[in-house]
Amino acid sequence: MLSSKELQRYSRQVMLPQVGEEGQQKLASARVMIVGLGGLGSPAALYLAAAGIGELHLVDGDHIDLSNLQRQVLYKTNHQGKSKAVVAAQQLAAANPAIRIYPHCQMASEPWLRERVKQVDLVLDCTDNLEIRHTINRVCYRAGRPVVMASVQGFSGQLISFDFSEGKGPCYACLFPPQGEAEVQNCSTTGVIGPALGVVGSMQALEAIKYLLDMPVSSLNKLHLIETEAFALQALQLPSHSHCSVCGV
Ligand SMILES: [Zn+2]
């Protein structure tokens, strides 16, 4: 049963047939890990906290820099130099004090993720690092946890989700086989427009909520290309690759 405060706080979504009181309770009992509290993680985390996701794990080893403030909307000018995970947790707790929020001030290493991912129900990959993305993919696949991945460069975004709960692919490595260190490119070397991160990060939060409510997840095994300059959306179905180094047989 939802308390009267909860009914009031979440009334505008509880009144939706897709949510209802039962759905709100599913959200309240969900545990979600957000890796990367930058341009994508900021809107994703704000919406998931506001929606009443019961437990949020925030993973980021970075500190807030002046150049982050153009797009990382969790942070204000007076937060410069502070830990992103800690400030994000404070901001989200102010938005919704009724949920449990755990900051993890560290980079997502494979051994750490292996221990932690099995303790959550869903992972959001909001990093801008291809090597970490492949690590998250591998760990989620082995732990049988769903993951919602996204990236944005310039005005262009990509979004794709995988549900590994049945121990099957496809996975991110089917789509982009790991190439090694040479491919690493992130938004510190390429430009990015802030609202495009807002759009795509919000889509990640939407997909997470749909998954947790047992609704169809539109980006499941489908690479969505989101061109915010022309408002064009394209979806490409991803087949499993039997020779994939992660999910292949
Ligand atoms: Zn694969």
Boltz pocket constraint, residues with backbone or C-beta under 6 A from the ligand:
constraints:
  - pocket:
      binder: B
      contacts: [[A, 169], [A, 170], [A, 171], [A, 172], [A, 173], [A, 174], [A, 175], [A, 241], [A, 244], [A, 245], [A, 246], [A, 247], [A, 248]]
      max_distance: 6.0
